[in-house]
Amino acid sequence: MKSYIICCRNSGELMRECVEKSYGHIRYELPFIGALCVDVPEENTAAVLKLRGITAATEDMKVTKFEAQESSKSCMGNADAGSLGRGVSIAVLDTGTHPHYDLIKPCSRLLFFKDFVNSRTAPYDDDGHGTHVSGIAAGNGFSGAPKGIAPEASIVSLKVLDSDGSGNVSDILAAMQWICDNHRKYNIRVVNLSLGMTYDGSLRIDPLHLGVGALYKRGITVVAAGGNSGPAAKTISSPGNSPYVLTAGCCGKAGVSEFSSRGPAGTYMKPDLVACGEDICSLAPGKTATAIQSGTSMSAPAVSGAAACLYSAYPQLTACQVKKILMSATVPFDDEDKNSQGYGRLDTEMLKSLI
């Protein structure tokens, strides 16, 4: 069997019938981007992809977390960005989130958990990456660990990566569909994607690009890590290469991290900004456990937490306005170009003055 994401012009019912006639299996229906995820016997693939009404088709590609990096620069650390994120939820699409004390005490802010990998119901994280990310965004310091940027924000944890930090585009799109269906119920204003893939095709048919664009059009701020493939140019991963995404690069105290991916991304300047992501102490699986990691995966949730603080203070803001405000609350490094740092380093103290 081969898996594809197919975008359809025809009605869902008609396309379902066509796929099933070719002995295919529909794994996910994705109306938010007008697509289906289908598994098709390899000998029938050509026939399915020739069906009338299919406007685009891509294989269901692999997506991975961005691995922790060796750090050479000390980091200034992240302070909360004011307003604390109260009442706002951040959806973290990652390896899951452990119910760490800093997320569930004195009252639980791990608002919802859904497992697209193993279909388990209780929150867990069999890798640790998602828990670390969640803590940077919203840890409250209950256990004595460093606080996150938005320590009163809630986390909606959607597990889309396995115990090795790997996953499929289809599961990520299914999680995005869930967000589209439920963002008002849980007040999800921010989505964090500390993951990515290499995609060399047109952005118009990159399924992750379609997904983040659909979230943005629903008023949701999508923050993505740019990737750890620097210092070479044009190394920003998908979906960080999307113009709809607020793309975070990584920096330390002295400048942009050497491993942080560089732009441009097509005709777009990327990353949009950089945030402290070197030697970050945050949560790990366990009641009070912590770990230190470096990478753009750590920078993205700092930006996500800052976005949650903005939405908490000004619920009427649009995703476009939040992106502009965060890019304006930056301090550029003098010796770095735009394709390394975007507008510069996110300054949470400057952001506080705007809230």
Protein Blocks (a to p, Z undefined) as FASTA:
>chain_A
ZZdddddfbdfklmmmmmmmnopacfbdcfknopacddddfklmmmmmmpghiabdcddd
ddddddddddfbdcebjadeehnlpoiacddddebjcddfklmccbdfbfbccdfklopa
bdcdfkommmmmmmmmmpghlnopacdfblmbccddddfbdfkopacfklmmmmmmmmmm
mmmmnopabdcddbddddfbdfklmmklmmmmmmmmnopacdddfbjcbfbehiaccfkl
pfkbccdddddfkbccfklccddehjaccdfbdcdfehiacddedjkbccddedjklmmm
mmmmmmmmmmmmmmmbcfklmmmmmmmmcccdfkbcfklnonopcdfklmmmmZZ
